[in-house]
Amino acid sequence: MPIPRLLPLVLLALTAAGAVAAGGPPPTPENGGEPVPEAVRSFLAERPPADQPDRAERLYQLKRRPPDERPFDVVEAYRRARRHLEAMPRYATRSGRFLPPLAKSGPLPVPAGAAEAAALGTWEPLGPGNVGGRTRALVIDPSDPRVMYAAGVSGGVWKSTDGGRRWRPQSDLLPILSVSALAMDPSDPQVLYAGTGEGFFREVVRGTALPLRGAGILKTTDGGDRWQRLPATAGPDFYWVNDVVVSAVDPRRVYAATRAGVFRSTDGGDSWRRILDPRVNGGCTDLALRSDRPTDVLFAACGMFEQATLYRHPAAEGGGGWQVSLRDPGMARTSVTLAPSRQDVVYALAAGPGRNLGSGVHGLFRSDRGGEPGSWEVLLRADGPDPIGALLLSNAIIQNLVACGFNGPDSSFTFGWYTNLLAVDPTDPNVLFAGGVDLFRSDDGGRTWGPINFWWSDGPQNSHADMHVIAFHPHYDGSTNQTLYLGNDGGVYATDNARAFRATGPRSICDPSNSSVTWRSLNNFYGVTQFYHGVPLPPNGQRVIGGTQDNGTVLGGPGINGWRQVLGGDGGYVAVDPGDPSRLFAETQNMGIVRSVDGGSTWQAATEGIVETTGASDEADNSVLFITPFILDPNDPSRLWTGGQRLWRSDDGGASWTQASSRLSSAGKVSAIAISPVDPDRALVGLSNGFIHRSDRALTAGRTTDWPAARPRGGFVSWLAFDPRDPRLAYATYAGFGGRHLWRTRDGGASWQSLDGSGTTGIPDVPVHAVVIDPRDPQRLYLGTDLGVLVSLDGGAGWAVENTGFANAVTESLALFARPSGRLDLYAFTHGRGAWRVRTDGAAGGGGGGGGGGDACPLPPGHGRFCSECGPCDAGQGDCDNDDECRDGLTCTSDVGADFGFGPRIDVCTAPGGCPAAPGAGDFCDLCGPCDAGEGDCDRDSDCRPGLRCVQDVGADFGFGPRIDVCL
């Protein structure tokens, strides 16, 4: 749940809602109540609430549904698609080189920054590194607290070796990036297990399909450098791994809670046996394991929206059987935790059954006899004496606006099925931390509570909303060290005063200053943001804007950590006036289109005149998609197009809209729009059911205009794009599994032909979300897919993988951007791994894209036997074996690859005096001869070729670090 910003349209909506509810004018400070805080006003106006993960997942499922809607194994489909991708040729756009398939050479490393990316010809990560995303797993190395691991539910595993000051991805090229559980071997911190899939409310349990289904348990034995999927977890029992714990008695014993029950391995994950089958919808969600007994005393909480049960096994390694530890009538999803300092003390926090009002606090329970049956005491009920404890799993401030003196009205939103967190202070069994939307602390064993996080505050008392995991510093002592780490929907945060003062009582939630606990973000290069759409901003593309799930619309750059949220809710499509980067367009979910004329500082509603059904809780009752496409006409930035079950056109920059079609094909909703860049009358509109409507008179179309349609295939039309020169030539992509994914028309949309190809140069059966055409060479096409980016150099006849150094992430949106200098960059916006960019200056047009470059250099510099197999190497290239493999006058120098962006053991050809690096790293221009225009790192004008000068801190414009000085 984001921290929304104040919007004028929000104020209007809330004022209107208040007038209707009260039967008169809304309350004001003069007639009873303080103004509602800005973030709360935005939240209330965005009804249903700002983050809507269930509706977001329904959209995700709708995109991927096969056209015949047959029963479908999505994990098996992804497995086949990855195997296909591994056999495909690869092409590095940055350097214009073909590479061998992954199956033959292995992955390229993900570069750490712009200089390394330029040297390897790979993509440059843009971030956001400081926005974060939903994080359900977090562990810390007890022997070295600087080493931390975190996992995003669609961004994979990340590692920090400096206490969260910088994170690096650990699993980008693994089969699955959806990770919800991490466990570290207590005897060896180099050994970790990662449980994949997020199984807390989707598919059967939530009544929606599940895009974030996992593929088993991953294991590393070298601190995350290499991961492998445990083969015994490849089946459906491990599609959703909710928790993993490792025995302190015997680390070969590993336990996993999944949708299918509890499983045990006694050989470090090589084999597994189910030891508990609860036969309850949702399976088991939480585990707790004692570490102070000679046997594995294991607790398992099982059940989601129906009657849940807490089970206890006194010897889970093999002896005895399970006991029903706690089954209080009406308890649903339950979290369980032990007091580390006295493990006979066990706590359980249970939500009530249901998905909204019913999923608040059902009860908080404590056992002082190790969770034995019949030993539990009820500490808290929703109707008990502590009013704050009753709000642990609710949006507390929303439910108490009137009580807090704000001008209401109150609303109820409870989230115990989705976010349900409980932890005990390592030094005191009576100090508890619990969270739902906010985080609370109890200092008296759970009887009374006070908030220590305020999601609606812009101050240091706020981390982010929706709490999922807590980890304590290994040296935590409750006094001199009070460091606590928190994973939530906004990423990773820390507090250094977890035991500081916090108020209790009914009004403790009303004012952030009631808590002295302060938070700091650890979202530094932590790129797990889930984009729906994005575009670069003029004039040079150094800044970008994009809409994201659960973190609103974000504006970023330059720099991975230079991002900020400018709009709340779930962000969607965005657009920018190419002649005025301060004129922006964005949206919240359900067609909430807004515009800004000041670069995103303020926003105004931009939907006047549109009549579509957008606010129904049932998705089928809405006439627009959850994320509604809108575009700017490339011929006129004051003209916009959007649609639901009809098309709408604005000719005045979104100030007003007119209907531009009759009702479109039944049962479909507008999912993609394109306008020809050379003829504004030529338009294509795709629907969620596969139809593509067309017009060659779009500018004069009205409410009675019928747009003729074709249907190349069933399924979700995810993107439409016109050729930059020919208004009759266009492309369409389909996101659904099954069938062909890329189609081309040569007659303006009347007829369509597939371009998927076949064999190892064909497009695999994987959802495709975007297509862009290189304006310099329309034969070169790029596709954004569920597994990265593909490229064709011959108009779609053959395809290669173009995710060199790029994550195996869902690529929702692509954009090509031409700088004033003529440089052309390709941008990719992913759902789970942030935004990326690659220069296209090395790409060569024309044929050759389909065959994989039979005679082309098979390996990039620094990998394999580049110098011997591809001819003599220039300065800065490797891997050489002797001087004869280098150009005349150069020397093969051992183990200096790290200086050139390669592995440290790579041998590199160097110039006399030891040219230290490629342009943009080290003192290239000084030590390697004078630089040409666009090269760096220079120190003075004399380091440049005659007629050029050394310009400071412009390296970012050339693919280097921002502080690099470049010859111009």
DRENKOLTOR-308545 format. One record per residue (C-alpha): residue in one letter; y, x, z. Coordinates in steps of 0.001 Angstrom, whole numbers, padded with zeros to 6 digits, always signed. Each point is the difference from the previous one (the first is absolute). Example, Ala and Ser with C-alpha at 12.3 -4.5 7.8 and 13.67 -1.06 7.14 Angstrom:
# DRENKOLTOR-308545
a-004500+012300+007800/s+003440+001370-000660/
//
This chain:
# DRENKOLTOR-308545
m+000000+000000+000000/p+003228+001668-001075/i+003397+000024+001647/p+001927-002181-002439/r+003659+000550-000718/l+002644-002685+000221/l+000485-001916-003239/p+002627-002600-000779/l-002668-002192-001543/v-001956+000218+003233/l+002963-001284+001952/l+000420-002899-002375/a-003671-000894+000184/l-000119+000200+003761/t+003176-002039+000408/a-001399-002726-002214/a-003334+000025+001823/g+001723-000216+003353/a+002117-002958-001072/v-003034-001934-001177/a-002043+000760+003111/a+002736-000928+002442/g+001402-002950-001882/g+003471+001528+000131/p+001860+003277-000236/p-001926+003101+001126/p+000750+001516+003404/t+002727+002606+000180/p+001211+002311+002777/e+002616-002645+000733/n-002443-002899+000398/g-002965+001636+001656/g-001525+003361-000750/e+000559+003562-001135/p-000375+000828-003709/v-003588+000629-001000/p-000621+003731-000680/e+000221+000933-003650/a-003648+000989-000440/v-001143-003187+001709/r+002199-002131-002273/s-001593+001606-003032/f-003480-000480+001398/l+000585-003679+000705/a+001487-000618-003414/e-002994+001570-001698/r-002344-002860+000851/p-002941+000539-000004/p+000593+003229+001952/a+001141+003188-001689/d-003321+001754-000274/q-002673-002238-001496/p-003102+002168-000359/d-002291-002925-000780/r+002160-001193-002919/a+000436+003557-001205/e-003763+000388-000109/r-000443-003278-001850/l+002283+001403-002701/y-002010+003229+000019/q-003208-001982-000474/l+001494-002255-002673/k+000894+003037-002086/r-003507+001446+000140/r-002048-003157-000412/p-002339+000116-003026/p+000911-002535-002696/d-003157-002058+000559/e+000406+000215+003815/r-003680+000895+000361/p-001269+001574+003262/f+001229+003536-000182/d-000675+003249+001905/v+003372+001724-000064/v-001218+003167+001733/e-002762+000490-002549/a+002537-000586-002778/y+002253+002710+001427/r-002972+002348+000281/r-000815-000472-003690/a+003650+000440-000949/r+000310+003246+001972/r-003118+001356-001640/h+001537-000850-003379/l+003265+001733+000948/e-001846+003136+001086/a-001471+000299-003497/m+003324-000553-001812/p+002162+002851-001300/r+003124+000752+001991/y+003457+000690-001324/a+002903+001629+001860/t+003206-001491-001374/r+002173+002547+001784/s-001563+002960-001810/g-001384-001738-003086/r-003559+001217+000650/f-003384-001649-000143/l-002272+000688+002953/p-003749-000450+000347/p-001358-003133+001693/l-000124-000160+003773/a-003782-000008-000218/k+000123+003540-001413/s+002888+001680+001759/g+000870-001863+003193/p+003405-001320+001032/l+003286+001815-000124/p+001651+000471+003366/v+002773-002404+000930/p+003200+002096-000051/a+002088+000332+003111/g+003337-000107-001779/a+001956+000196-003214/a-000463+003737-000610/e-003772-000228+000357/a-000067-003103-002172/a+001900+001777-002754/a-002292+003017+000162/l-003168-002093-000247/g+001292-002564-002450/t-000691-002777+002497/w+001815-002982+001425/e+002697+000353+002638/p-000240-002345+003015/l+003314-001779+000673/g-000887-001812+003225/p+001039-001967+001902/g-001088+002498+002582/n+002089-001641+002708/v-000815-003714-000498/g-003688-000035+000835/g-002411-002875-000389/r-002785-001831+001809/t-001834+002589+002122/r-003078-001086+001950/a-001489+003407+000888/l+001384+003034+001834/v-001755+002925+001736/i+001192+003298+001494/d-001823+003313+000331/p-000426+000530+003794/s-000112+003777-000456/d+003190+000114-002055/p+002333-003012+000441/r+001963+001068-003065/v-002938-001108-002157/m+000077-003734-000606/y-001756-002348-002416/a+001259-003425-001074/a-001329-002502-002507/g+001756-002630-002074/v-001981-003083-000906/s+000685+000675-003679/g+001230+003595+000159/g-002964+001986+001253/v-000169+002707+002662/w+002964+002263+000787/k+000214+003137+002133/s+002830+001700+001858/t-000270+003489+001468/d+003448+000022+001604/g+000016-003061+002229/g+001082-002484-002663/r+002899+001924-001505/r-001836+000048-003318/w-003075-001851-001253/r-002258+000850-002926/p-002535-002278-001711/q-003649+000873+000611/s-001938-002474-002124/d+001926-000818-003177/l-002939+000486-002351/l-002622-001700+002125/p-001653-003203-001223/i+002027-002173+002380/l+003444+000272+001596/s-000325-002963+002361/v-000606+001504+003458/s+000188-001981+003258/a-001893+002176+002494/l-000104+003694+000915/a-002202+001754+002556/m-000092+003674+000976/d-003087+001816+001249/p+000872+000774+003663/s-001893+003298-000233/d+001436+001157-003338/p+003467-001186-001170/q-000799+001165-003524/v-002477-002881-000328/l+001494-003439-000639/y-001226-003367-001212/a+002134-002484-001938/g-000968-003652-000239/t+001167-001686-003196/g+001067-003560-000703/e+002273-002283+002001/g-002071-002886+001287/f+002203-001770+002509/f+001093-003150-001821/r-000902-000010-003669/e-002747-001385-002264/v-002363-002348+001890/v+001817+000276+003308/r+003451-000634-001448/g-001087-002225-002842/t+001325+002437-002603/a-001548+002685-002138/l+000184+003522+001362/p+001540+002733-002128/l-000175+002519+002845/r-003756-000049+000224/g-001393+003397+000831/a-002867+002145-001202/g-001640+001277+003154/i+000756+002854+002388/l+001486+003333-001060/k-000668+003258+001855/t+001649+003416+000092/t-001272+003122+001736/d+002975+002238-000786/g+002965-001837+001453/g+000606-002252-002998/d+000035+002531-002831/r-003109-001560-001519/w-001370-003491+000565/q-003223-001608-001118/r-001214-003543+000191/l-003103-000284+002158/p-002612-001317-002468/a-001683-002190+002598/t+003226-001994+000363/a+000328-000872-003674/g-001348-003544+000381/p+001612-003348+000883/d-000569+000479+003745/f+002802+002580-000124/y+002485-001687-002307/w+002296-000604+002997/v-000159+002658+002712/n+002330-001110+002786/d-000688+002671+002621/v-001924+003252+000438/v-000752+001919+003227/v-001907+003244+000660/s-002127+000649+003067/a+001277+002568+002503/v-003581+000567+001135/d-001451+000791-003416/p+002507+000208-002902/r-002790-000654-002477/r+000103-003587+001262/v+002643-002026-001816/y+000644-003736+000321/a+001758-002273-002489/a+001256-003579+000312/t-000031-001842-003320/r-000019-003513-001370/a-003790+000167+000242/g-000203+001028+003678/v-000362+003300+001850/f-001825+002950-001558/r-001233+003255+001531/s-000660+003387-001519/t-001882+002681+001933/d+000364+002708-002628/g+003718+000317-000602/g+000176-002825-002526/d-002930+000888-002249/s-001843-003195+000918/w+001020-003232+001725/r-001728-002848+001805/r+001491-003350+000969/i-000231-000430+003750/l+002014-003222+000374/d+000151-002981-002339/p+002457-002467+001567/r-000407-002551-002792/v+003664-000923+000252/n+002575-000281-002731/g+001917+003263-000127/g-002659+002106+001690/c+001161+002540+002595/t+003574+001244+000203/d+000288+002378+002950/l-002097+002602+001834/a+000429+001882+003292/l-002338+002764+001191/r-000222+001594+003447/s+000135+003778+000093/d-000956+000572+003657/r-003640-001129+000030/p-003197+001694-001172/t-000626-003024-002221/d+002207-001654-002598/v+001442-003050+001743/l+001414-001848-002981/f+002188-003115-000235/a+000326-002045-003191/a+002416-002885-000560/c-001246-002380-002676/g+001611-003111-001502/m+003283-000769-001704/f+001255-003590-000256/e-002868-001685+001815/q-001694+000564+003348/a-000102+003730+000633/t-002257+001993+002289/l+000346+003360+001732/y-003375+001744+000097/r-001042+002918+002214/h-002879+002415-000546/p-000804+002283+002964/a-001933+002477-002179/a+000954-000540-003629/e-001740+003208-001083/g-003271-001919+000082/g-001051-001338+003385/g+000261-003582+001236/g+001918-002740-001718/w+003387-001674-000320/q+001545-002087+002740/v+002594-002738-000433/s+002740+001641+002004/l+002706-002664-000555/r+000028-003280-001904/d+002885-002067+001266/p+000107-003414-001727/g+002669+000014-002712/m+000450+003766-000320/a+000293+001251-003591/r+000840+003502-001263/t-000191+002342+002994/s+000968+003600+000612/v-001779+002043+002680/t+000955+003262+001686/l-001033+002201+002936/a+002198+001729+002563/p-000473+003723-000787/s+000671+001045+003597/r-002463-002527+001490/q-002397-001306-002622/d-001477-002681+002230/v+003260-001828-000766/v-000272-001933-003266/y+002592-002321-001548/a-000296-002592-002773/l+002861-001824-001749/a-001054-003150-001850/a+001942-002102-002481/g-000607-003697-000352/p-001803-001506-002989/g+002147-000852-002987/r+002354+001772-002368/n+003468-000829+001225/l+000842-001847+003201/g-003561+000260+001256/s-000221+003791-000320/g+002287+000835+002877/v-001269+001262+003347/h-003185-001701+001141/g-000511+002304+002954/l+000125+003520+001409/f-003081+000996+001974/r-000917+002908+002305/s-003286+001294+001365/d-000193+002602+002777/r-003780+000290-000308/g-000314+001511-003443/g+000033-003299-001866/e-003210-001295+001545/p-000596-003691-000665/g+001719-002159+002583/s+002411+002739+001069/w+003054-001134-001914/e+003250-001208+001550/v+002577-002023-001945/l+003360+001745+000261/l+002028-001987-002479/r+000032-003308-001816/a+002447-001401-002512/d+001026-002627+002560/g-000032+002416+002938/p+002831+001054+002320/d+001188+002972-002088/p+001980-001353-002999/i+000128+003420-001709/g-003731+000605+000223/a-000514-003250-001876/l+001913+001548-002936/l-002055+003175-000487/l-001384-001231-003336/s+003056-001990-001091/n+003344+000642-001593/a+001654-000081+003397/i+003687-000223-000888/i-000516-002726-002616/q-001790-002108+002591/n+002767+000408+002598/l+003347-000147-001767/v+001258-002834+002179/a-001215+001599+003230/c+001717+003227-001008/g+003308-001779-000546/f-000005+000147-003786/n+000859-003033-002063/g-003658-000657-000952/p-002014-002004-000761/d-003280+001527+001231/s-002973+000505-002299/s-003579+001088+000674/f-001805+002730-001904/t-003167+001521+001476/f-002027+002819-001526/g-002960+000733+002271/w-002441-000166-002905/y+001926+002720-001879/t+001546+002301+002597/n-001699+000243+003382/l+000412+003300+001832/l-000944+001048+003547/a+000008+003477+001587/v-000061+001417+003545/d+002118+002895+001262/p-002237+003114+000191/t+001132+000732+003568/d+000294-003437+001622/p-002475-002873-000455/n+002688-002520+000955/v+002432+000914-002775/l-000751-001835-003244/f+001555-000166-003437/a-000535-003076-002160/g+001430-001080-003298/g+000206-002615-002648/v+003333-000154-001783/d+001659+002112+002720/l-001411+002419+002576/f-000081-000839+003726/r-000910+001893+003167/s-001425-001151+003321/d+000226+002180+003112/d-002052-002246+002293/g-003353-000241-001710/g+000985-002613-002543/r+001460-002706+002237/t+003636+000367-001121/w+001423+001445-003188/g+003211+001273-001560/p+000862+000935-003577/i+000386+003646-001068/n+000631-000690-003691/f+002466-002437-001596/w-000752-000522-003684/w+003348-001694-000631/s+002089+002861+001357/d+001600+002702-002115/g+000148+002272+003030/p-002401+002598+001445/q-001915-002715+001874/n-001597-001048-003297/s-002796+001664-001910/h-001250-002705-002371/a-001873-003260+000342/d-003737-000777+000057/m-001898+002410+002236/h-003451+001308-000953/v-000914+003278+001722/i+001080+002218+002927/a-000823+003660+000571/f+001109+002014+003020/h+001051+003638-000092/p-002986+002107+001179/h+002188+001425+002805/y+001349-003379+001073/d+000402-000103+003805/g+002277-002993+000472/s+002873+002088+001352/t+000920+003301-001688/n-001845-001091-003152/q+000344-003676-000900/t-000499+000309-003759/l-001676-002977-001629/y-000610-000429-003735/l-000023-003377-001706/g-001285-001204-003357/n+001436-003262-001304/d+001040-001733-003190/g+002856+002492-000355/g-002108+003154+000258/v-000153+002489+002879/y+002391+000186+002967/a+000160+001848+003313/t+001676-000393+003363/d+000452+002830+002478/n+000726-002325+002940/a-002741-002626-000143/r+000276-000563+003766/a+003783-000413+000077/f+001648-003040+001549/r-000567-003406-001549/a+001044-003358+001346/t-002313-002890+000816/g+000663-003709+000240/p+000937-002733-002469/r+003130+001683-001374/s-001465+003498-000396/i-000634-000717-003693/c+003605-001069-000591/d+001755+003372-000067/p-001336+003356-001294/s+001927+001775+002762/n-002474-001524+002455/s-002311+002857-000961/s+000690+003740+000272/v-003026+000864-002154/t+001243+001494-003277/w-001801+000640-003268/r+000193+002562-002784/s-001488-000304-003443/l-002700+002430-001104/n+000152-001288-003559/n+000741+003377-001538/f-001577+000440-003436/y-002359-002840+001003/g-000268-001756-003348/v-002028-003168+000549/t+002546-002581-001167/q-001343-002907-002081/f+002249-000600-003019/y-000072-003060-002223/h+002672+001230-002411/g+002627+002699-000374/v+002583+001578-002307/p+001997+003261-000041/l+003780-000194+000264/p+002510+001452-002429/p+001483+002408-000757/n-002718+002606+000653/g-002965-001836+001539/q+000200+001930+003257/r+000179-003268+001941/v-002385-002933-000341/i-000261-003542+001316/g-003149-002021+000507/g-001466-003102+001610/t-002798+000513+002517/q-002499-002019+001959/d+001096-000498+003604/n+002813+002571-000181/g+002465-001870-002172/t+002035+001578-002780/v+000546+003712+000486/l+002527+002352-001566/g-000892+003651-000124/g+000905+003495-001011/p+000744+002625-000500/g-002805+001369+002139/i-003298-001411+001271/n+001502-000909+003367/g+003302-001331-001315/w-000933-003694-000130/r+001414-003066+001723/q-000759-003700+000038/v+002725-002103-001612/l-001687-003421-000020/g-002614-001628+002245/g-003062-002144-000523/d-002665+000989-002488/g+001877+001739-002806/g-000799-000794-003616/y+001537+000783-003378/v+003208+002031-000272/a+002482+000790-002770/v+003163+002058-000483/d+002868-000224-002450/p-000479+003143-002130/g+003758+000397-000286/d+000797-000576+003676/p-002514+001198+002638/s+001865-001887+002739/r-000956-003304-001639/l-003517-000744+001222/f-002410-002921-000051/a-002949-000510+002338/e-002078-002756+001545/t-001933-001077+003024/q-003262-001893-000356/n-000131-003403-001710/m+002768+000613-002557/g+002632+000995+002557/i+002181+001756-002619/v+003193+001634+001263/r+002675+002272-001460/s+002256+002745+001334/v+003152+001516-001458/d+000336+002750+002624/g-003216+001956-000392/g-002049-002136+002382/s+002325-000122+003004/t+000411-003770-000312/w-001871-002628-001974/q+000732-003464-001323/a-002399-002751-000985/a-000707-000119-003731/t-002126-003105-000545/e+002608-002729-000495/g-001337-002605-002429/i-003696+000940+000189/v-002248-002919+000882/e-003497+001192+000934/t-002250-000651+002997/t+000065+003207+002050/g-000473-000709+003700/a-003377-001739+000294/s-002472+001540+002433/d-002853-000753-002399/e+000208+002418-002917/a-001210-002652-002461/d+002994-002203+000813/n+002526+002670-001037/s+001122+000135-003618/v+000866+003722+000219/l-002042+003050+000828/f+000368+001673+003389/i+001572+002941-001843/t+001944-001560-002860/p+000925+002148-003015/f+003588+000180-001176/i+001609+002375-002494/l+003370+001016-001380/d+000430-000351-003728/p+000107+003597-001329/n+002632-001146-002499/d+002321-001545+002606/p-000248+000802+003745/s+001796-003245+000845/r-002925-001998-001361/l-003061-000530+002221/w-003292-001783-000472/t-002487-001350+002551/g-002478-002839+000271/g-002599-001998+001857/q-001479-002894-001921/r+003122+000058-002198/l+002282+002729-001309/w+003497+000556+001334/r+002854+001982-001539/s+003234+001227+001552/d+002854+001106-002229/d+002388+000923+002817/g-001823+002609+002035/g-001968-002421+002145/a+002932-002151+001105/s-001613-003023-001647/w-003184-000817-001900/t-000969-002455-002704/q-003456-001202-000920/a-001185+001715-003190/s-003312-001728-000684/s-001978-003134+000552/r-002988+000137+002331/l-002172+002958-001004/s-003788+000037-000286/s-001533-002054+002784/a-001353+001718+003133/g+001680+003296-000857/k+003061+001620+001581/v+002307+002557-001584/s-001408+003465+000728/a+001704+002244-002585/i+003105-000109-002236/a+001273+002252-002802/i+003061-000048-002263/s+000166+002158-003106/p+002517+002849+000450/v+001149-000442-003610/d+000037-003815-000256/p+000937-002085+003071/d-001365-003138-001643/r-003520+001439+000027/a-001717-000799+003301/l-003539-000044+001384/v-001119-001673+003214/g-003421+000512+001577/l-001694-002343+002461/s-002470+000432+002814/n-002682-001837-001995/g+000093+002231-003090/f+002411-001869-002309/i+002814+001899-001710/h+002932-002107-001218/r+002459+001232-002617/s+003375-000771-001491/d+002222+001408-002729/r+002883-002268+001118/a+000036+000778+003708/l+003792+000055+000392/t+000346-003644-001010/a-003159-001331+001668/g+000533-002919+002383/r-001839-002301+002366/t-001771-001848-002840/t-000961+003095-001998/d-003735+000471-000423/w-001057+003631-000220/p-003158+000444-002105/a-002791+001952+001667/a-003063+002097-000678/r-002747+000932+002433/p-001563+003382-000805/r-002304-000393+003037/g-000108-001748+003357/g+001364+001605+003118/f+003310+001283+001328/v+002594+001306-002482/s+001447+002855+002034/w+002532+001629-002383/l+001647-000464-003397/a+001905+002656-001951/f+001662+000066-003425/d-000017+003018-002243/p+003440+001681+000293/r+000569-000253-003784/d-002032-002911-001375/p+000707-003484+001456/r-003288-001348-001356/l-002130+002697+001635/a-000832-000480+003697/y-002685+000642+002609/a-001558-002057+002789/t-002129+001074+002959/y-002497-002046+002014/a-000823+000698+003631/g-003272-001888+000331/f-003368+001707+000076/g-002183-000858-002961/g+001179-000153-003598/r+002495+002233-001787/h+003113+001231+001774/l+002547+001111-002628/w+001042-002083-003002/r+002434+000507-002875/t+001798-002433-002278/r+001633+000876-003322/d+001377-003480-000685/g+002114-000716+003067/g-002818-001464+002085/a-001720-002397-002388/s-003180+002090-000105/w-001339+002820+002196/q-002491+002858-000371/s-001667+002014+002779/l+000744+003728+000419/d-002510+000800+002734/g-002153+002211-002206/s-003506+001026+001043/g-002005+002871+001419/t+001559+002777+002042/t+003369-000426-001748/g+000119-003750+000618/i+001712-001819+002860/p-002417-000665+002876/d-000486-003514+001338/v+002677+000278+002664/p+003134-002108+000542/v+002986+001153-002075/h+003463-000860+001307/a+002580+001661-002256/v+000538+001530-003427/v+002981+002053-001212/i+000735+001480-003424/d+001628+003386-000497/p+003245-000702-001930/r-000164+003439-001647/d-003533-000551-001237/p-001217-003616+000088/q-003541+001237-000590/r-000046+001288+003569/l-000878-002736+002516/y-000450+000130+003771/l-001986-002485+002084/g+000193-000643+003741/t-003401-001030+001359/d-001756-000584+003304/l-001162+003623-000192/g+003109+001838-001143/v+001601+000641-003398/l-001563+000223-003476/v+001642+001359-003161/s-000553-000318-003742/l+001649+002262-002572/d-001171-001973-003011/g+001191-003557+000540/g-002969-001066+002104/a-002859+001295-002144/g-001129+002350+002774/w+000845+000428+003665/a+000124+002763+002568/v+000566+000086+003749/e+003574+000961+000965/n-000174+000122+003760/t-000016+003775+000255/g+000779+000761+003625/f+000477-003731+000477/a-001638-002324+002480/n-002845-002394-000810/a+002456-002792+000765/v+000789-003422-001434/t+002883+000616-002417/e+001920-003266-000130/s+003044+001070-002007/l+001044+002677-002506/a+003408+000952-001357/l+001253+002558-002530/f+003480+001356+000638/a+002129+002142-002319/r+002567+002234+001677/p+003315+000794-001670/s-001372+003468-000761/g-002772-001574-002076/r-002753+000700+002507/l-002471-002899+000212/d-001803-000730+003276/l-002881-002358+000707/y+000044-001815+003371/a-002976-001665+001680/f+000255-002417+002926/t-003269-000418+001888/h-001307-002567+002464/g-000832+002288+002881/r+001057+003528-001007/g+003692-000334-000679/a+001911+001047-003131/w-000644+002922-002347/r+001717+001700-002942/v-001042+002362-002781/r+002028+001615-002762/t-001203-000765-003515/d+001577+002972-001770/g-003374+001667-000593/a-001531-003056-001637/a-000652+000289-003711/g+000033-003072-002211/g-002412-000837-002761/g-003769-000065-000073/g-002544+001785+002084/g+000140-002216+003032/g-003381-001534-000414/g-002280+002963-000298/g+000756+001883+003171/g+001298+003102-001752/g-003223+001565-001175/d+001649+003344-000834/a+002760-000348+002554/c+000275+002266+003007/p-002533-001532+002419/l+001651+000995+003261/p+003547+000254+001354/p+001333+003362+001214/g-001423+000892+003365/h-003264-001918-000354/g-003301+001445-001098/r+000082+002728-002668/f+003266-000966-001666/c+001013+003471-001202/s-003351+000914-001496/e-000732-003338-001647/c+003483-000897-001197/g+001287+003351-001153/p+002148+002573+001748/c+002244-001298+002752/d+003757+000280+000391/a+001703+001074+003203/g-000687-002505+002750/q-003241-001323-001526/g-003587+000377+001272/d-002924+000255+000642/c-000439+003466-001513/d-002805+002437+000713/n+001519+003188-001374/d+003118+001348-001710/d-001516-000588-003439/e+000286-003761+000568/c+003782+000251+000421/r+002683+000393-002651/d+000929+003552-000892/g+001996+001649+002734/l-001224-002373+002733/t-002367+000707+002870/c-002738-002157+001539/t+000903-000117+003693/s-002596-001206+002509/d+000450-002875+002453/v+003640-000851-000713/g-000603-003520-001315/a+001671-001597+003004/d+003310+001479-001159/f-000373-001901-003254/g-001095-003394+001349/f-003745+000697-000445/g-002680+000684+002581/p+000531+003207+002022/r-003084+001749-001469/i+001134-000422-003609/d+000687+003223-001949/v+003221-000250-002015/c+001553+001938-002868/t+003217+001591+001244/a+002854+001861-001644/p+000962+003536+000979/g+001420-000177+003484/g-002066-003085+000759/c+001625-003136-001407/p-000496-002199+003077/a-000122-003513-001345/a+000608-002584-002652/p+003574-001213-000629/g+001355-001728+003059/a-001905+001964+002609/g+001007+003269+001646/d+002615+002083-001782/f-001374-000556-003482/c+003159+000762-001933/d+000746+003146+001945/l-003445+001599-000088/c-001426-001369-003235/g+002874+000555-002377/p+003011-002127-000931/c-000552-003744-000045/d+000541-002504-002774/a+001809-003308+000487/g-001858-002215+002439/e-001860+002862+001695/g+000392+001221+003597/d+000163+001389+002684/c+003092+002023-000816/d+002317+001658+002508/r+002965+000851-002208/d+001260-000509-003569/s-001358+003396-001043/d-003525-001289+000666/c+000457-002419-002916/r-000007+000550-003752/p+003420+000850-001476/g+002227-003072-000211/l-001712-001785+002919/r+000985-000212+003631/c-001948-000453+003251/v+000627-003520+001388/q-000948-000652+003620/d-002327-002665+001398/v-000842-001819-003223/g-003696+000881-000111/a-001101-003552+000664/d+001365-001032-003391/f-002404+002462-001619/g-003130-000723+002010/f+000551+002722+002613/g+001026-000276+003628/p+003519-001442+000531/r+001355+003274+001443/i-001018+002040-003070/d+002851+001575-001989/v-000421-000427-003762/c+001433+001707-003083/l+002069-002424-002099/
//
